Amino acid sequence: METETNRLESVVLQIGESVLATTETVDKLSAQVDALVSQVQQQGYQIFALSDAIQTLAENHDGALAELKQLSEALQRLVVAIEEG
């Protein structure tokens, strides 16, 4: 009877150690997943900021093109006026 009790205690001890090891592994994995989520979130913020900067750059480019067009038209009128004058 004592041998069976010792075996049972040994099995219970092994199960307990396995549960503890599994819990530690899950905790470590959870921490790594949290870190990864944080990195992905930061990258999302960076992508949003980059997208916003690109949009602003495109808007500024469009404005510069419109001003260049107006300048070109004004210069063309000036050339015509000089040629006629």
HELIX and SHEET records of a PDB file:
HELIX    1   1 GLU A    2  GLU A   84  1                                  83    
END                                                                             
